[in-house]
Amino acid sequence: MTGREWQQTLRLLLHLAAGWYYFDRPDQARPILDTARAWILQPAKKPNDPDRSAAQYVALVATYIAVAGQTPLADALGRIEELFTSGNLDRLPNTLTSNSYYSLLHLNVVEAVVLTLATDDFALGPAARRWLDDDEYLVRRRIHGDMRAALARAGM
């Protein structure tokens, strides 16, 4: 598939893949991640290709990085490193008024990497995150039980 809508569709599918990774379904998420990878790493046909606008491309790359952060550590780091070694990010246009100081599009990609690597999900891993979620559920259940008992004792 090609076209502007495909980049937006890929971003939505990447969010779905993030959910699949969260619920420990990597076999369902990996094809989506690989499809996005193929689209991101394909060489651009021309610098201002209307089917690959720079802003949408960077948004897709940022979403891809966030989802890649939910994969196993070696896979995540490999996918993120591949983005920087592919040379595709070098070709991002820098036509904003801030271009004499910094490249906003490149900065957005770097920010996505930093935010992904700094999350608890990346640091703890999916198993630890699920354990914490289960533990939080048990604590909340106990709080609700204690609250119901306190209200019953107060006659409410």
Secondary structure as GFF3:
##gff-version 3
##sequence-region A 1 156
A	DSSP	alpha_helix	4	22	.	.	.	ID=ss1
A	DSSP	alpha_helix	26	41	.	.	.	ID=ss2
A	DSSP	three_ten_helix	50	52	.	.	.	ID=ss3
A	DSSP	alpha_helix	54	68	.	.	.	ID=ss4
A	DSSP	alpha_helix	73	85	.	.	.	ID=ss5
A	DSSP	three_ten_helix	89	91	.	.	.	ID=ss6
A	DSSP	three_ten_helix	97	100	.	.	.	ID=ss7
A	DSSP	alpha_helix	104	117	.	.	.	ID=ss8
A	DSSP	alpha_helix	120	124	.	.	.	ID=ss9
A	DSSP	alpha_helix	126	153	.	.	.	ID=ss10
###
